[in-house]
């Protein structure tokens, strides 16, 4: 759980700073509570000697009681304002660690993360590979995670790397981070997502550039192809899945997962949003309806372009029920 990435280190420092600032009030309050309870207990000679029934105001005490918390709130607000922008998970990194800035022209390692039931799929578009329940990245190279989910909301979390970021179906969240020390770290889901949640863990490997290249080659040699059909089988709920490796990945797969149209039978979310942005489909939208097989008996919106109809040519209209 010890932070070994610059983002995690900054977040840990933020927690420590905030805790110390709050303790400046909490500790004196606790001490004074115990002190007053003891000093003014029943039978205390000090309480009888200093009895002052008409006392109701002290400017000095009012300044301390209200001034000290106000100063701490201002300090916490300032720290929160600065850190909220510096540690924004969507913000590309501008430094590798406290002593080193990101060199100009450095491209981050892009990793597409898919939270499934109940396992993690990691797609490396640059390398053309994918893994299940295993993640790796070179040390001191910025990483850009693009995160989504297949069914329910989840949370991607590698404590040594950075704070958790939610994964939601039909939406993409991002996380920019870097690992600064080689090692084998724990990754997990930090948001309850059903029966297999407790087994939804993975290993994150911080590797040197040479070891990362070797890891990529291992996946290319020992893996299989992650096609759309293979993905549809993979997304079926399962627990305690072993590490799986895929030597090739459909380059459009992550976009289809994000837009919830891998099976090719429904219109992708980005197509729907484009139609809405253009003012709606109007009467022509009827041509986008199709009837699912009789065993399900539902009418859904079909994709404008499907594997069987790549040009989006008009198809016979199915009667809506």
Secondary structure, DSSP 8 states (H G I E B T S, - for coil): ----SHHHHHHHHHHHHHHHHHHHHHHHHHHHHHHHHHHTSTT-HHHHHT--TT----HHHHHHHHHHHHHHHHHHHHHHHHHHHHT-TTS--SBSSSS-B--TT---EEEEEEE-SS-EEEEETTTTEEEESEEEEETTS-EEEEEEESSS-EEEEETTTEEEEEE-BT--EEEEE---S-EEEEEEE-S--STTGGG-EEEEEEE-HHHHHHHHHHHHHH-EEE-HHHHHHHTS--SS---EEEEEE-TTHHHHHHTT-TTSSS--HHHHHHHHHTT--GGGGGGGEEE--TTT--EEE--SSBTTBTT----------
